[in-house]
């Protein structure tokens, strides 16, 4: 895992129970639900719309889908959701 890519391509980086560089954490590797929808532990225990980010705001998506990464982001945003 490249350090420049880790924040967009793993789950929970920077959180105590999240992905850590150098740690064997295959279950947290790759882009997963929590990257966009937020921590899901509480939602898994009690599935309610109020304890998960159902529709991520555009500016959250642009943290990873910036102008260099996704050149047609504005045109395709609704489709990507």
N, C-alpha and C positions, 0 to 999 in steps of 0.2 A: 504494500500500500504506500503510495507516494504521499508525503506530508501535505503537499498543496491540494491534493484531491480528497483527503480524508473527511473534511467537514460535510461534503455533499454526498459521499458514497458509503457512509456507514450510519448506524443508528446510535444515537445518544453520545456522540463524541463530546467530551467535556463534562459529562454527568457522571456521578459516582458509579452507577451501574451500567454505563454505556461502553462503547468500543474504546479500546486503548491500543495505541500503536505498540506492536511487539507482543501483544497478548493473543493467545489462541482464542479467538472469538468469532468463529465462522458464523455463528447464529446472528451476529450483529453486522456482518459484512454486507456490502451492496446496498442499494437504495431500497428502503422498505417503508412501510406505512408511516412509522413514527417520524421519519425525516420531514414529511409534509404535514402530518396530522397531529404531531405532538406526542408526548409520552402516553402510552396506552394502557398502563397497568391498571389504573382506576377504571377505565372504560371496559377492560376485560372482566374485571370483577363485577361491575355494575353498568352494563351497556345502556347509556343514556346519551342523547344528543348533546347535552350540556357539558359533558366531561370529555369531549374530544373535539378537535378542530375539524368540522365537517367539510368546509370549503376554504382551503387556505387562501389568504389574501394575495393579490398579485405581487406585492412587494416581497413577501416571503419566498415566493417562487423565484424571484429575480436574484435572490442570494446565490443561487446555483446557476440558474438560466440567465446569465448576464449576456451582454451584447456579443461577447466573444464566443460564448458557449452555444447560444441559441439565437442565431441572427434573425430569425423570423418569429421571435417570441410574441411580439404585439399582435401580429396577424393570426397566430395559431393558439393564443392563450385559451380561448373558450373551448377549442377542440381538444387541447391537452388536458383540460380539467375533466 
